[in-house]
Amino acid sequence: MRNHRLALLAASFLLAALPATAQSGAELRFVLRSEPKTFDPMLVDDEASETIRYLTGGVLIRVNRKTQALEPELGVSWKVSEGGKKISFRVREGLSFSDGTPFTAEDVAFTMQKLMDPELHSPTGDSFRSSQGQVRVTAPDPRNVVIEFPSAVAGLERLFDQVAIVSSHSPKKEAAVLGPFAIAEYKPGSYVLLRRNSYYWKKDAQGRKLPYLDSIRLDVQQNRDLELLRFKRGEIQLINSLDASYFESLAKEAPAAVRDIGPSLDSEQIWFNQVPSSPIPNYKKKWFRSTSFRLAISEAINRGDLCRVVFSGHARPAVGPVSPANLFWFNKSLEPNPYDPQSALRRLQQDGFRFDGHVLNDPDGHSVEFSVVTNAGNKYREQMAAMIQQDLEQIGVRLNIVTLDFPSLIERISRTFDYELCLLGLVNVDLDPSAQMSVWLSSSSNHQWNPEQKTPATSWEAEIDRLMQAQASTNDQKQRKSYFDQVQKIVWDQQPFIYLVNKNALVAISPALANTSPVVLRPQTFWNIESLYLSNQGRGGDQ
Amino acid sequence: MKLLRRTAAAFLIAVFIAALFAGVLVPVPYAKQFRDSPNAMPSRIHLLGTDELGRDLFSRLLYGSRISLLLAPAASLLATIIAALVGGVAGYAGGWLERIALGGTDLAMSLPWLFLLLAARAVLPLNLSPAASLLITFALLGFFGWAASARVICAGARGLRDSDFVLQAKACGCSSRRVLLQQVLPNLRPALFAQFLISIPVFILTEANLGILGLGVSEPLPSWGGLLRGLENWSAVQANPARLAPLLLLLVVVSCFQLVLRQEDFAP
């Protein structure tokens, strides 16, 4: 018992001592892979601007990137009522913007009114728009604010993670911020310098003001090879997302700097063209609309090999539209389709297909041959296509690989529908299923396998429509989860998208950076930016 | 020098034979993926190791040589013939014909041919076999790659047009056709040959670049261009220097071509 106490005492002493090793005047450096398009938090639509907003913006509610739970920030408490149409916040007292202007509920009301102004065309505001009508925002007193929407907004609280509050009174407008850092300098095409916000309200367990870092320099650098080189030289301390080959290369030189955090939210998938008006032969349309055919193709693909060979083991066989990284929404009862070419052949033979040992023929005698299109220059997709080509050869299917430049590919899959099978990836940034509405509703233009249907072409698509609408119209999370689990099951059964892999989130963090705790959600490495510091002992540590 | 030429010729013959009988020489098919040994080091089974998908690099090099050694010279020949016709006639005839031909050549050179190739690929049917896509790729290269050579040949033909022996031939009453075929073209042979030779590695490398844009030789067929793309992964090259084999072979083959087919041999 005494030993345990001593150990605890020593551990708490070490924890308390951690920031004491921090460099004074420390500057964290990493790279923005594109020029930020805006510094206005309401107009953010690109990753670089999103990074700036995350580092500078103060929000009412924050999604904890590690637990994926909601945490109070500027809003001390909140209450959703009227079935998701109304939300009331009680905001924190005694806070100031980075220019010293006091923060009140009036600023929240001003931010929401501006955000929901249709003239502003705010991408962040669009996620709150579930129907036509005015949003009413009232601030009855300096600590309370009430926001009423014309109809229920699914996952309403979570959306406030993206809403950086701006000042209604500050002459600096959106440059006055409530986040841990404020923009100090910007040289277009070169860098953005952020300095510590001296008015920031958070303190650590010992009562020290956060953040620990004095500044962050974000260099605009598109070239990934240079980014890697600069990391190796110690000129930058973070790489927020690495691909498998860069990861492997860096792991050889600096194994302590690289981390594989496990499956990310991103997936790679293929889908067959099921558009009735597409310019492909009718017998092929018949194959592609057959669930058995799609299931057989899915079973004939060796996902384990794709993960192991193409991604050097830094990927997992995908199950469906939700990655296991999405802790709450992932349907845990589903498993990836097993690799079983014999089962695939049996399935096809039951449908009248004949395999002569080399070639698979359909019941009308057509040999099964189709092409897969993917974007040129993406090494991983080209390699996946080559592996799928060999896998399908085992069941007598001849696959032709066509790599196209991106505009030509988009033209084919969304306008002319002149393609047979497409291999692409999906980058997910939102955990909530409502963000996928445009993919699953049969009337949507993003319903890739058969978009913009006037009425659902199949009964299972009609069921997906119903379930997606149902989950969006209630605020009961348990009920929503039940609806979305059913959607995932239908997709698993029908395979309109044949999910291949979920790539792992791979990052690089300098050992000099302390308190790091990388996660799969963006921003993977600096989500806890307030707690990060550079150790003057040259080696930091993990939380 | 003679020994060097003979050695070069022997090497080229050996490469051609090896490429032609690749099916007999290679231990494993070029498309077979040994998925348990991707990026393998050279061994008895895989003489040059394997690529990222575990395919035998030696097999791919031999089959790739067959494709590149047959089709890059064919594309180069096509481009040189077009260049000889346009440049030779323009330079010899002079006047308005030369102005029009040179204007057309300049226009062809100023066209964003890369985008034209992309547009051409975008309208091609999707279900082309790898062999058909290969032929189309090199045919397009030949059709689009003549303009620079035409300018050089035009300059050469213009110089010959005013030369003493051409004037003498004309004074003797030779017809324009005879002068063109018997006096001008033989004297243009070194220039034509140089253009033909220069174009071969250019087309091989262009095919590699087109691969990045989706117009190269499609999987699973190998080509030198496709194999050169493997050099992008520098850490894999460092781990297995045998991956440089396609680059070395390209350099040696082009050098051997230049040694064996000397320009003097083509002088009239």
Chai-1 contact restraints between the chains, C-beta under 6 A:
chainA,res_idxA,chainB,res_idxB,connection_type,confidence,min_distance_angstrom,max_distance_angstrom,comment,restraint_id
A,S249,B,S235,contact,1.0,0.0,6.0,A-B,restraint_1
A,D305,B,R35,contact,1.0,0.0,6.0,A-B,restraint_2
A,V309,B,R35,contact,1.0,0.0,6.0,A-B,restraint_3
A,V309,B,P38,contact,1.0,0.0,6.0,A-B,restraint_4
A,S371,B,L126,contact,1.0,0.0,6.0,A-B,restraint_5
A,S371,B,N127,contact,1.0,0.0,6.0,A-B,restraint_6
A,A376,B,L213,contact,1.0,0.0,6.0,A-B,restraint_7
A,A376,B,G214,contact,1.0,0.0,6.0,A-B,restraint_8
A,G377,B,I212,contact,1.0,0.0,6.0,A-B,restraint_9
A,Q383,B,L53,contact,1.0,0.0,6.0,A-B,restraint_10
A,A386,B,L53,contact,1.0,0.0,6.0,A-B,restraint_11
A,A386,B,E219,contact,1.0,0.0,6.0,A-B,restraint_12
A,Q390,B,Q33,contact,1.0,0.0,6.0,A-B,restraint_13
A,N400,B,N127,contact,1.0,0.0,6.0,A-B,restraint_14
A,I401,B,S218,contact,1.0,0.0,6.0,A-B,restraint_15
A,I401,B,E219,contact,1.0,0.0,6.0,A-B,restraint_16
A,V402,B,L126,contact,1.0,0.0,6.0,A-B,restraint_17
A,T403,B,G214,contact,1.0,0.0,6.0,A-B,restraint_18
A,L404,B,G214,contact,1.0,0.0,6.0,A-B,restraint_19
A,D405,B,L118,contact,1.0,0.0,6.0,A-B,restraint_20
A,D405,B,L213,contact,1.0,0.0,6.0,A-B,restraint_21
A,D405,B,G214,contact,1.0,0.0,6.0,A-B,restraint_22
A,S408,B,A122,contact,1.0,0.0,6.0,A-B,restraint_23
